[in-house]
Amino acid sequence: MSTELLLLIICFFVLMIIGMPIAYNLIITTSMYVLLSGFDIVVVGTKMFEGMNSFSFLAVPFFVITGQLMLRGGLLELLIDFVNAFFGRFKGAIAMVTIGASLLMGSIVGLAVASAASLGVFLIPMMKKEGYSSAFSAATMSSASLLGPIMPPSVLMIMYCISVGNTSIAGMFLGAVIPAIAIAFLQILVANRIATKRGYKSYEKVSRAEKIRATKRAFPVLLLPVIILGGIFSGVFSITEASAIAAVYSAFLAFVVRKTVTIKDVPTIILEATSTTGLVLILAGAGSAMAWAIANEQVLNSLIGPLSTMPSWAFLLLVNILLLICGCFMDDYASIVILAPIIAPIAWQLGIDPIHIGVVICMNLVVGLATPPFGITLFVTSPIAGVRIEDTVKEAIPYLVVTIAILLLVTFVPAITTTLPGLMGY
């Protein structure tokens, strides 16, 4: 190991321990490496620009705008009423509605924090009002929001594909459909079992006419995932074009059809989209610069030798352990731009399908969003419920167990993620 690489590693961990934001950490660490190695400091800016210079990143602000329009336009309530019409008669109805709505929200926006914040504001108070404990309400919302970055379209998967290359974004989206639905199904079973055990009430059975009425009211919103995913998978338009169309369509619903959003709301919506996009871009740029430094030290070549002799199942198990641990301490976007360019090429060398390893990496890091000590969805939902994070974590354990179970199934049964993309030619 060279002196420059050793100092890069030390600098990175020291800055992380003292609480430096990860994007600035990567920029400072890479800059120190560049200067110590005798390169021109301009290299840092050049590599950052290369990492940010992708047309696909334009999808991020459009998806955020879509989510904001859904929240401010009252479109989320229509989704919630639709899911409630079909699941309300079961024990733990509101918890099940939370999971179902999160799956639908994920198929539109693709951001965990957006789902946790926007849905949580409505559903956590509803759960508490129905007699659910505050901790269980927060845990349900926190765990259900993980469906956002797994169910396509996913901003995290877009970042992954741009970071590693050699992987189709649409193919990744297709590969994640079955895992997302499987996680939602098992989470619903967990919610129903816990609710039955604790005696949480259900609603009366809804008549067919009321189900039809709820479906009609929600139909314009339900068209959104059809437009987004149908357009992408059919090849009618790209990821970025799909996000723009989704934003325009949701704006039409919010401004014209429901008339619940006004021009006064536009600056706030744009500010939210700008801040989220800025975070994604600076992480992508900083991660690209760091990846260049790691590549310059030929770290990948040093790892491929010993790891290429491992059985693929052992490598995948090692990846799961490593990423689940990293997810407890690092942001999912930061982990993607740092670790994915190292792990993915080794997996390809072992003959692991690019879409399969991509879904495995992303799912691992998504689980980290709801695990302590730095699970971001825990920090979003716990204050809404008015409960300590420690209590939320305890209630979230059953949800995390089934989510990790699906992760392991996806890891060791590649067909779960490769069958749909294969059928579509990816």
C-alpha positions as a Markdown table, in Angstrom:
| # | Residue | x | y | z |
|---|---|---|---|---|
| 1 | Met | 0.0 | 0.0 | 0.0 |
| 2 | Ser | 1.4 | 3.4 | -1.0 |
| 3 | Thr | 1.8 | 6.3 | 1.4 |
| 4 | Glu | -0.7 | 8.3 | -0.6 |
| 5 | Leu | -3.4 | 5.6 | -0.4 |
| 6 | Leu | -2.8 | 5.2 | 3.3 |
| 7 | Leu | -3.2 | 8.9 | 3.9 |
| 8 | Leu | -6.3 | 8.9 | 1.7 |
| 9 | Ile | -7.9 | 6.2 | 3.9 |
| 10 | Ile | -6.8 | 7.9 | 7.2 |
| 11 | Cys | -8.1 | 11.3 | 6.1 |
| 12 | Phe | -11.5 | 9.8 | 5.0 |
| 13 | Phe | -12.1 | 8.1 | 8.3 |
| 14 | Val | -10.9 | 11.0 | 10.4 |
| 15 | Leu | -13.2 | 13.4 | 8.6 |
| 16 | Met | -16.1 | 10.9 | 8.9 |
| 17 | Ile | -15.5 | 10.5 | 12.7 |
| 18 | Ile | -15.6 | 14.2 | 13.3 |
| 19 | Gly | -18.8 | 14.6 | 11.4 |
| 20 | Met | -17.8 | 16.2 | 8.2 |
| 21 | Pro | -20.6 | 15.9 | 5.6 |
| 22 | Ile | -19.7 | 13.0 | 3.3 |
| 23 | Ala | -19.6 | 15.1 | 0.1 |
| 24 | Tyr | -17.1 | 17.5 | 1.5 |
| 25 | Asn | -15.2 | 14.7 | 3.1 |
| 26 | Leu | -14.7 | 13.1 | -0.4 |
| 27 | Ile | -13.7 | 16.3 | -2.0 |
| 28 | Ile | -11.1 | 17.2 | 0.8 |
| 29 | Thr | -9.7 | 13.7 | 0.9 |
| 30 | Thr | -9.4 | 13.4 | -2.9 |
| 31 | Ser | -7.8 | 16.9 | -3.0 |
| 32 | Met | -5.2 | 15.9 | -0.4 |
| 33 | Tyr | -4.4 | 12.7 | -2.4 |
| 34 | Val | -4.0 | 14.7 | -5.6 |
| 35 | Leu | -1.6 | 17.2 | -4.0 |
| 36 | Leu | 0.5 | 14.5 | -2.3 |
| 37 | Ser | 0.7 | 12.5 | -5.5 |
| 38 | Gly | 1.9 | 15.5 | -7.5 |
| 39 | Phe | -1.1 | 15.9 | -9.8 |
| 40 | Asp | -2.6 | 19.2 | -10.8 |
| 41 | Ile | -5.5 | 20.1 | -8.4 |
| 42 | Val | -7.6 | 20.8 | -11.5 |
| 43 | Val | -7.9 | 17.0 | -11.8 |
| 44 | Val | -10.4 | 17.1 | -8.9 |
| 45 | Gly | -12.7 | 19.5 | -10.6 |
| 46 | Thr | -12.4 | 17.7 | -13.9 |
| 47 | Lys | -13.3 | 14.3 | -12.4 |
| 48 | Met | -16.2 | 15.8 | -10.4 |
| 49 | Phe | -17.6 | 17.3 | -13.6 |
| 50 | Glu | -17.3 | 14.0 | -15.4 |
| 51 | Gly | -19.2 | 12.3 | -12.6 |
| 52 | Met | -22.0 | 14.9 | -12.7 |
| 53 | Asn | -22.2 | 15.2 | -16.5 |
| 54 | Ser | -25.0 | 12.7 | -17.1 |
| 55 | Phe | -28.3 | 13.3 | -18.9 |
| 56 | Ser | -30.0 | 10.8 | -16.6 |
| 57 | Phe | -29.4 | 13.0 | -13.5 |
| 58 | Leu | -32.1 | 15.4 | -14.9 |
| 59 | Ala | -34.6 | 12.8 | -13.8 |
| 60 | Val | -33.9 | 13.6 | -10.1 |
| 61 | Pro | -35.5 | 17.1 | -10.0 |
| 62 | Phe | -38.5 | 16.0 | -12.0 |
| 63 | Phe | -39.2 | 13.0 | -9.7 |
| 64 | Val | -38.8 | 15.4 | -6.6 |
| 65 | Ile | -41.2 | 17.9 | -8.2 |
| 66 | Thr | -43.7 | 15.0 | -8.9 |
| 67 | Gly | -43.5 | 14.0 | -5.2 |
| 68 | Gln | -44.0 | 17.6 | -4.1 |
| 69 | Leu | -47.0 | 18.1 | -6.4 |
| 70 | Met | -48.6 | 14.8 | -5.1 |
| 71 | Leu | -48.1 | 16.0 | -1.5 |
| 72 | Arg | -49.4 | 19.5 | -2.0 |
| 73 | Gly | -52.0 | 18.6 | -4.5 |
| 74 | Gly | -53.8 | 16.1 | -2.3 |
| 75 | Leu | -53.0 | 13.3 | -4.6 |
| 76 | Leu | -51.6 | 11.2 | -1.8 |
| 77 | Glu | -55.0 | 11.1 | -0.1 |
| 78 | Leu | -56.5 | 9.6 | -3.2 |
| 79 | Leu | -53.9 | 6.8 | -3.2 |
| 80 | Ile | -54.5 | 6.2 | 0.5 |
| 81 | Asp | -58.2 | 5.9 | 0.1 |
| 82 | Phe | -57.8 | 3.5 | -2.9 |
| 83 | Val | -55.5 | 1.2 | -0.9 |
| 84 | Asn | -57.8 | 1.4 | 2.2 |
| 85 | Ala | -60.8 | 0.4 | 0.1 |
| 86 | Phe | -59.1 | -3.0 | -0.6 |
| 87 | Phe | -57.2 | -3.6 | 2.7 |
| 88 | Gly | -59.3 | -1.8 | 5.2 |
| 89 | Arg | -61.3 | -4.9 | 6.4 |
| 90 | Phe | -58.1 | -6.7 | 7.6 |
| 91 | Lys | -56.6 | -6.4 | 11.0 |
| 92 | Gly | -53.9 | -3.7 | 11.0 |
| 93 | Ala | -55.7 | -1.9 | 8.1 |
| 94 | Ile | -53.9 | 1.4 | 8.4 |
| 95 | Ala | -50.5 | -0.2 | 8.7 |
| 96 | Met | -51.2 | -2.3 | 5.6 |
| 97 | Val | -52.4 | 0.8 | 3.8 |
| 98 | Thr | -49.2 | 2.5 | 4.8 |
| 99 | Ile | -47.2 | -0.3 | 3.1 |
| 100 | Gly | -49.4 | -0.4 | 0.1 |
| 101 | Ala | -49.3 | 3.4 | -0.4 |
| 102 | Ser | -45.5 | 3.4 | 0.0 |
| 103 | Leu | -45.2 | 0.8 | -2.8 |
| 104 | Leu | -47.3 | 3.0 | -5.1 |
| 105 | Met | -45.5 | 6.1 | -4.0 |
| 106 | Gly | -42.2 | 4.4 | -4.8 |
| 107 | Ser | -43.4 | 3.6 | -8.3 |
| 108 | Ile | -43.8 | 7.3 | -8.8 |
| 109 | Val | -41.1 | 9.1 | -6.9 |
| 110 | Gly | -38.3 | 6.6 | -6.0 |
| 111 | Leu | -37.0 | 8.3 | -2.9 |
| 112 | Ala | -37.2 | 6.8 | 0.6 |
| 113 | Val | -37.1 | 10.0 | 2.6 |
| 114 | Ala | -39.7 | 11.6 | 0.4 |
| 115 | Ser | -42.1 | 8.7 | 1.0 |
| 116 | Ala | -41.3 | 8.7 | 4.8 |
| 117 | Ala | -41.9 | 12.4 | 5.1 |
| 118 | Ser | -44.9 | 12.9 | 2.8 |
| 119 | Leu | -46.8 | 9.8 | 3.7 |
| 120 | Gly | -45.8 | 9.9 | 7.4 |
| 121 | Val | -47.4 | 13.2 | 8.0 |
| 122 | Phe | -50.8 | 11.7 | 7.0 |
| 123 | Leu | -50.5 | 8.1 | 8.1 |
| 124 | Ile | -48.6 | 8.1 | 11.4 |
| 125 | Pro | -51.3 | 10.4 | 13.1 |
| 126 | Met | -54.0 | 8.1 | 11.5 |
| 127 | Met | -52.4 | 5.0 | 13.0 |
| 128 | Lys | -52.1 | 6.7 | 16.4 |
| 129 | Lys | -55.7 | 7.8 | 16.3 |
| 130 | Glu | -56.7 | 4.2 | 15.6 |
| 131 | Gly | -55.0 | 3.1 | 18.8 |
| 132 | Tyr | -51.7 | 1.9 | 17.3 |
| 133 | Ser | -48.6 | 2.6 | 19.5 |
| 134 | Ser | -46.5 | 5.6 | 18.5 |
| 135 | Ala | -43.4 | 3.4 | 18.1 |
| 136 | Phe | -45.2 | 0.8 | 15.9 |
| 137 | Ser | -46.6 | 3.6 | 13.8 |
| 138 | Ala | -43.2 | 5.1 | 13.2 |
| 139 | Ala | -41.6 | 1.7 | 12.6 |
| 140 | Thr | -44.2 | 0.8 | 10.0 |
| 141 | Met | -43.7 | 4.0 | 8.1 |
| 142 | Ser | -39.9 | 3.9 | 8.4 |
| 143 | Ser | -39.8 | 0.3 | 7.1 |
| 144 | Ala | -42.4 | 0.8 | 4.4 |
| 145 | Ser | -40.5 | 3.8 | 3.0 |
| 146 | Leu | -37.7 | 1.5 | 2.0 |
| 147 | Leu | -39.9 | 0.4 | -0.9 |
| 148 | Gly | -39.3 | 3.8 | -2.5 |
| 149 | Pro | -35.7 | 3.2 | -3.6 |
| 150 | Ile | -36.3 | -0.4 | -4.5 |
| 151 | Met | -39.5 | -0.1 | -6.5 |
| 152 | Pro | -38.7 | 1.5 | -9.8 |
| 153 | Pro | -38.1 | 4.2 | -10.7 |
| 154 | Ser | -35.3 | 4.6 | -8.2 |
| 155 | Val | -32.9 | 7.5 | -7.9 |
| 156 | Leu | -30.4 | 5.3 | -6.1 |
| 157 | Met | -30.4 | 2.8 | -9.0 |
| 158 | Ile | -29.9 | 5.7 | -11.5 |
| 159 | Met | -26.9 | 6.8 | -9.5 |
| 160 | Tyr | -25.6 | 3.2 | -9.4 |
| 161 | Cys | -25.8 | 2.7 | -13.1 |
| 162 | Ile | -24.1 | 6.0 | -13.8 |
| 163 | Ser | -21.3 | 5.3 | -11.3 |
| 164 | Val | -20.4 | 1.8 | -12.5 |
| 165 | Gly | -21.4 | 1.8 | -16.2 |
| 166 | Asn | -22.1 | -1.5 | -18.1 |
| 167 | Thr | -25.6 | -1.7 | -16.6 |
| 168 | Ser | -28.9 | -0.7 | -18.1 |
| 169 | Ile | -31.0 | 1.6 | -15.9 |
| 170 | Ala | -34.2 | 0.2 | -17.4 |
| 171 | Gly | -32.9 | -3.4 | -16.9 |
| 172 | Met | -32.1 | -2.6 | -13.2 |
| 173 | Phe | -35.6 | -1.2 | -12.8 |
| 174 | Leu | -37.1 | -4.4 | -14.2 |
| 175 | Gly | -34.9 | -6.5 | -11.9 |
| 176 | Ala | -36.1 | -4.7 | -8.8 |
| 177 | Val | -39.9 | -5.1 | -9.5 |
| 178 | Ile | -40.3 | -8.6 | -8.0 |
| 179 | Pro | -38.1 | -8.0 | -4.9 |
| 180 | Ala | -40.1 | -4.8 | -4.1 |
| 181 | Ile | -43.4 | -6.5 | -4.4 |
| 182 | Ala | -42.2 | -9.5 | -2.3 |
| 183 | Ile | -40.9 | -7.1 | 0.5 |
| 184 | Ala | -44.3 | -5.3 | 0.5 |
| 185 | Phe | -46.2 | -8.6 | 0.7 |
| 186 | Leu | -44.2 | -9.9 | 3.6 |
| 187 | Gln | -44.3 | -6.5 | 5.4 |
| 188 | Ile | -48.1 | -6.6 | 5.0 |
| 189 | Leu | -48.2 | -10.0 | 6.6 |
| 190 | Val | -46.1 | -8.8 | 9.5 |
| 191 | Ala | -48.3 | -5.8 | 10.1 |
| 192 | Asn | -51.4 | -8.0 | 10.0 |
| 193 | Arg | -49.9 | -10.6 | 12.4 |
| 194 | Ile | -48.8 | -7.9 | 14.9 |
| 195 | Ala | -52.1 | -6.1 | 14.7 |
| 196 | Thr | -54.1 | -9.3 | 15.2 |
| 197 | Lys | -51.9 | -10.2 | 18.3 |
| 198 | Arg | -52.4 | -6.7 | 19.8 |
| 199 | Gly | -56.0 | -6.4 | 18.9 |
| 200 | Tyr | -55.7 | -3.4 | 16.6 |
| 201 | Lys | -59.1 | -2.8 | 15.0 |
| 202 | Ser | -60.0 | -3.1 | 11.3 |
| 203 | Tyr | -62.7 | -1.3 | 9.3 |
| 204 | Glu | -65.9 | -2.7 | 8.0 |
| 205 | Lys | -65.9 | -4.5 | 4.7 |
| 206 | Val | -66.2 | -2.0 | 1.8 |
| 207 | Ser | -68.9 | -2.7 | -0.8 |
| 208 | Arg | -68.0 | -3.3 | -4.4 |
| 209 | Ala | -69.6 | 0.1 | -5.3 |
| 210 | Glu | -67.3 | 1.9 | -2.8 |
| 211 | Lys | -64.3 | 0.1 | -4.2 |
| 212 | Ile | -65.2 | 1.1 | -7.7 |
| 213 | Arg | -65.7 | 4.7 | -6.5 |
| 214 | Ala | -62.3 | 4.8 | -4.8 |
| 215 | Thr | -60.7 | 3.4 | -7.9 |
| 216 | Lys | -62.3 | 6.0 | -10.1 |
| 217 | Arg | -61.2 | 8.8 | -7.9 |
| 218 | Ala | -57.6 | 7.5 | -7.7 |
| 219 | Phe | -57.5 | 6.4 | -11.4 |
| 220 | Pro | -55.7 | 9.6 | -12.7 |
| 221 | Val | -53.0 | 9.2 | -10.0 |
| 222 | Leu | -52.7 | 5.4 | -10.6 |
| 223 | Leu | -52.0 | 6.3 | -14.2 |
| 224 | Leu | -48.7 | 7.9 | -13.1 |
| 225 | Pro | -46.7 | 4.6 | -12.5 |
| 226 | Val | -48.2 | 3.2 | -15.7 |
| 227 | Ile | -47.0 | 6.2 | -17.7 |
| 228 | Ile | -43.5 | 6.1 | -16.0 |
| 229 | Leu | -42.8 | 2.4 | -16.0 |
| 230 | Gly | -44.8 | 1.5 | -19.0 |
| 231 | Gly | -43.0 | 4.2 | -21.1 |
| 232 | Ile | -39.6 | 3.2 | -19.8 |
| 233 | Phe | -40.0 | -0.6 | -20.2 |
| 234 | Ser | -41.6 | -0.3 | -23.6 |
| 235 | Gly | -38.8 | 1.9 | -24.9 |
| 236 | Val | -41.2 | 4.8 | -25.8 |
| 237 | Phe | -39.1 | 7.2 | -23.8 |
| 238 | Ser | -36.0 | 7.4 | -21.6 |
| 239 | Ile | -35.8 | 7.6 | -17.8 |
| 240 | Thr | -35.3 | 11.4 | -18.0 |
| 241 | Glu | -38.2 | 11.9 | -20.4 |
| 242 | Ala | -40.4 | 9.7 | -18.2 |
| 243 | Ser | -39.6 | 11.8 | -15.2 |
| 244 | Ala | -40.4 | 15.0 | -17.1 |
| 245 | Ile | -43.7 | 13.7 | -18.3 |
| 246 | Ala | -44.6 | 12.5 | -14.8 |
| 247 | Ala | -43.9 | 16.1 | -13.5 |
| 248 | Val | -46.0 | 17.7 | -16.2 |
| 249 | Tyr | -48.9 | 15.2 | -15.7 |
| 250 | Ser | -48.9 | 15.6 | -11.9 |
| 251 | Ala | -48.8 | 19.4 | -12.3 |
| 252 | Phe | -51.9 | 19.2 | -14.5 |
| 253 | Leu | -53.7 | 17.1 | -11.9 |
| 254 | Ala | -52.6 | 19.5 | -9.0 |
| 255 | Phe | -53.1 | 22.8 | -10.8 |
| 256 | Val | -56.0 | 22.2 | -13.2 |
| 257 | Val | -58.0 | 19.1 | -12.1 |
| 258 | Arg | -57.9 | 19.4 | -8.3 |
| 259 | Lys | -56.9 | 23.1 | -8.2 |
| 260 | Thr | -55.1 | 22.5 | -4.8 |
| 261 | Val | -51.8 | 23.9 | -5.8 |
| 262 | Thr | -51.2 | 27.6 | -6.7 |
| 263 | Ile | -48.4 | 29.7 | -8.2 |
| 264 | Lys | -47.4 | 30.7 | -4.7 |
| 265 | Asp | -46.4 | 27.0 | -4.0 |
| 266 | Val | -44.0 | 26.9 | -7.0 |
| 267 | Pro | -40.9 | 28.5 | -5.4 |
| 268 | Thr | -41.1 | 26.1 | -2.5 |
| 269 | Ile | -41.5 | 23.1 | -4.8 |
| 270 | Ile | -38.5 | 24.3 | -7.0 |
| 271 | Leu | -36.4 | 24.9 | -3.9 |
| 272 | Glu | -37.0 | 21.3 | -2.6 |
| 273 | Ala | -36.2 | 19.9 | -6.1 |
| 274 | Thr | -33.0 | 22.0 | -6.3 |
| 275 | Ser | -31.7 | 21.1 | -2.9 |
| 276 | Thr | -32.3 | 17.3 | -3.4 |
| 277 | Thr | -30.7 | 17.4 | -6.9 |
| 278 | Gly | -27.8 | 19.4 | -5.6 |
| 279 | Leu | -27.1 | 16.8 | -2.9 |
| 280 | Val | -27.2 | 14.0 | -5.5 |
| 281 | Leu | -25.0 | 15.8 | -8.0 |
| 282 | Ile | -22.3 | 16.8 | -5.5 |
| 283 | Leu | -22.2 | 13.3 | -4.1 |
| 284 | Ala | -21.9 | 11.9 | -7.6 |
| 285 | Gly | -19.1 | 14.3 | -8.5 |
| 286 | Ala | -17.2 | 13.8 | -5.3 |
| 287 | Gly | -17.6 | 10.1 | -5.5 |
| 288 | Ser | -16.3 | 10.1 | -9.1 |
| 289 | Ala | -13.2 | 12.0 | -8.1 |
| 290 | Met | -12.6 | 9.6 | -5.2 |
| 291 | Ala | -13.2 | 6.6 | -7.6 |
| 292 | Trp | -10.5 | 8.0 | -9.9 |
| 293 | Ala | -8.0 | 8.2 | -6.9 |
| 294 | Ile | -8.8 | 4.6 | -6.0 |
| 295 | Ala | -8.4 | 3.5 | -9.6 |
| 296 | Asn | -5.1 | 5.4 | -9.9 |
| 297 | Glu | -3.8 | 3.4 | -6.9 |
| 298 | Gln | -4.9 | 0.2 | -8.7 |
| 299 | Val | -6.9 | -1.0 | -5.7 |
| 300 | Leu | -9.3 | -2.8 | -7.9 |
| 301 | Asn | -6.5 | -4.8 | -9.5 |
| 302 | Ser | -5.2 | -5.7 | -6.1 |
| 303 | Leu | -8.6 | -7.0 | -5.0 |
| 304 | Ile | -9.5 | -8.9 | -8.1 |
| 305 | Gly | -6.7 | -11.3 | -7.7 |
| 306 | Pro | -7.6 | -12.9 | -4.3 |
| 307 | Leu | -11.3 | -12.3 | -4.6 |
| 308 | Ser | -11.6 | -13.9 | -8.1 |
| 309 | Thr | -10.7 | -17.3 | -6.6 |
| 310 | Met | -13.7 | -17.2 | -4.3 |
| 311 | Pro | -17.0 | -19.0 | -5.2 |
| 312 | Ser | -19.6 | -16.4 | -6.3 |
| 313 | Trp | -21.9 | -17.3 | -3.4 |
| 314 | Ala | -19.1 | -16.5 | -0.9 |
| 315 | Phe | -18.4 | -13.2 | -2.6 |
| 316 | Leu | -22.1 | -12.3 | -2.5 |
| 317 | Leu | -22.3 | -13.2 | 1.2 |
| 318 | Leu | -19.2 | -11.0 | 1.9 |
| 319 | Val | -20.8 | -8.1 | -0.1 |
| 320 | Asn | -24.0 | -8.4 | 1.9 |
| 321 | Ile | -22.2 | -8.3 | 5.2 |
| 322 | Leu | -20.0 | -5.4 | 4.2 |
| 323 | Leu | -22.8 | -3.3 | 2.8 |
| 324 | Leu | -25.2 | -4.0 | 5.6 |
| 325 | Ile | -22.5 | -2.7 | 8.0 |
| 326 | Cys | -21.8 | 0.3 | 5.8 |
| 327 | Gly | -25.5 | 1.1 | 5.6 |
| 328 | Cys | -25.6 | 1.5 | 9.4 |
| 329 | Phe | -23.0 | 4.3 | 9.2 |
| 330 | Met | -23.1 | 5.9 | 5.7 |
| 331 | Asp | -25.7 | 7.5 | 3.5 |
| 332 | Asp | -26.9 | 5.2 | 0.6 |
| 333 | Tyr | -25.9 | 7.7 | -2.1 |
| 334 | Ala | -22.4 | 8.1 | -0.7 |
| 335 | Ser | -21.9 | 4.4 | -0.4 |
| 336 | Ile | -23.0 | 3.9 | -4.0 |
| 337 | Val | -20.5 | 6.3 | -5.4 |
| 338 | Ile | -17.7 | 5.0 | -3.2 |
| 339 | Leu | -18.2 | 1.2 | -3.1 |
| 340 | Ala | -20.2 | 0.3 | -6.2 |
| 341 | Pro | -17.3 | 1.0 | -8.7 |
| 342 | Ile | -15.1 | -1.3 | -6.6 |
| 343 | Ile | -17.6 | -4.1 | -6.0 |
| 344 | Ala | -19.3 | -4.3 | -9.3 |
| 345 | Pro | -16.3 | -5.0 | -11.6 |
| 346 | Ile | -15.1 | -7.8 | -9.2 |
| 347 | Ala | -18.6 | -9.3 | -9.4 |
| 348 | Trp | -18.5 | -9.2 | -13.2 |
| 349 | Gln | -15.1 | -10.9 | -13.2 |
| 350 | Leu | -16.7 | -13.7 | -11.2 |
| 351 | Gly | -19.5 | -14.1 | -13.8 |
| 352 | Ile | -22.2 | -12.4 | -11.7 |
| 353 | Asp | -24.9 | -10.8 | -13.9 |
| 354 | Pro | -24.6 | -6.9 | -13.8 |
| 355 | Ile | -28.3 | -6.4 | -13.1 |
| 356 | His | -28.2 | -9.0 | -10.3 |
| 357 | Ile | -25.2 | -7.5 | -8.5 |
| 358 | Gly | -26.7 | -4.0 | -9.0 |
| 359 | Val | -30.0 | -4.9 | -7.4 |
| 360 | Val | -28.2 | -6.7 | -4.5 |
| 361 | Ile | -25.9 | -3.7 | -3.8 |
| 362 | Cys | -28.8 | -1.2 | -3.9 |
| 363 | Met | -31.1 | -3.4 | -1.7 |
| 364 | Asn | -28.3 | -3.7 | 0.9 |
| 365 | Leu | -27.8 | 0.0 | 1.1 |
| 366 | Val | -31.6 | 0.7 | 1.2 |
| 367 | Val | -31.9 | -1.5 | 4.3 |
| 368 | Gly | -29.3 | 0.7 | 6.0 |
| 369 | Leu | -31.8 | 3.6 | 5.7 |
| 370 | Ala | -33.8 | 2.0 | 8.5 |
| 371 | Thr | -31.0 | 0.6 | 10.7 |
| 372 | Pro | -29.4 | 2.4 | 13.6 |
| 373 | Pro | -27.4 | 4.4 | 14.4 |
| 374 | Phe | -27.8 | 6.6 | 11.4 |
| 375 | Gly | -30.9 | 5.3 | 9.6 |
| 376 | Ile | -32.4 | 8.4 | 8.0 |
| 377 | Thr | -36.0 | 7.1 | 7.9 |
| 378 | Leu | -35.9 | 6.5 | 11.6 |
| 379 | Phe | -34.9 | 10.2 | 12.1 |
| 380 | Val | -37.8 | 11.3 | 9.9 |
| 381 | Thr | -40.6 | 9.2 | 11.3 |
| 382 | Ser | -39.8 | 9.1 | 15.0 |
| 383 | Pro | -40.3 | 12.9 | 15.5 |
| 384 | Ile | -43.6 | 12.8 | 13.6 |
| 385 | Ala | -44.8 | 10.0 | 15.9 |
| 386 | Gly | -43.4 | 11.8 | 19.0 |
| 387 | Val | -41.3 | 8.8 | 20.1 |
| 388 | Arg | -37.7 | 7.9 | 20.8 |
| 389 | Ile | -35.7 | 6.4 | 17.9 |
| 390 | Glu | -34.7 | 3.5 | 20.2 |
| 391 | Asp | -38.4 | 2.5 | 20.6 |
| 392 | Thr | -39.0 | 2.8 | 16.8 |
| 393 | Val | -36.0 | 0.5 | 16.2 |
| 394 | Lys | -37.4 | -2.2 | 18.5 |
| 395 | Glu | -40.8 | -2.2 | 16.7 |
| 396 | Ala | -39.1 | -2.2 | 13.3 |
| 397 | Ile | -37.2 | -5.4 | 13.9 |
| 398 | Pro | -39.8 | -7.8 | 12.4 |
| 399 | Tyr | -40.1 | -5.6 | 9.3 |
| 400 | Leu | -36.3 | -5.6 | 8.9 |
| 401 | Val | -36.1 | -9.3 | 9.3 |
| 402 | Val | -38.5 | -10.0 | 6.4 |
| 403 | Thr | -36.8 | -7.4 | 4.3 |
| 404 | Ile | -33.4 | -8.9 | 4.9 |
| 405 | Ala | -34.9 | -12.4 | 4.2 |
| 406 | Ile | -36.0 | -11.2 | 0.7 |
| 407 | Leu | -32.5 | -9.6 | 0.3 |
| 408 | Leu | -30.8 | -13.0 | 0.9 |
| 409 | Leu | -33.3 | -14.7 | -1.4 |
| 410 | Val | -32.5 | -12.2 | -4.1 |
| 411 | Thr | -28.8 | -12.6 | -3.5 |
| 412 | Phe | -28.7 | -16.4 | -3.8 |
| 413 | Val | -31.5 | -16.9 | -6.4 |
| 414 | Pro | -30.4 | -14.7 | -9.3 |
| 415 | Ala | -33.4 | -15.6 | -11.4 |
| 416 | Ile | -35.6 | -13.4 | -9.2 |
| 417 | Thr | -33.8 | -10.3 | -10.6 |
| 418 | Thr | -32.7 | -11.5 | -14.0 |
| 419 | Thr | -35.9 | -13.1 | -15.4 |
| 420 | Leu | -37.9 | -10.0 | -16.2 |
| 421 | Pro | -35.0 | -8.1 | -17.7 |
| 422 | Gly | -34.1 | -11.2 | -19.8 |
| 423 | Leu | -37.6 | -11.4 | -21.1 |
| 424 | Met | -37.5 | -7.7 | -22.2 |
| 425 | Gly | -34.1 | -8.1 | -23.8 |
| 426 | Tyr | -31.8 | -6.5 | -21.2 |
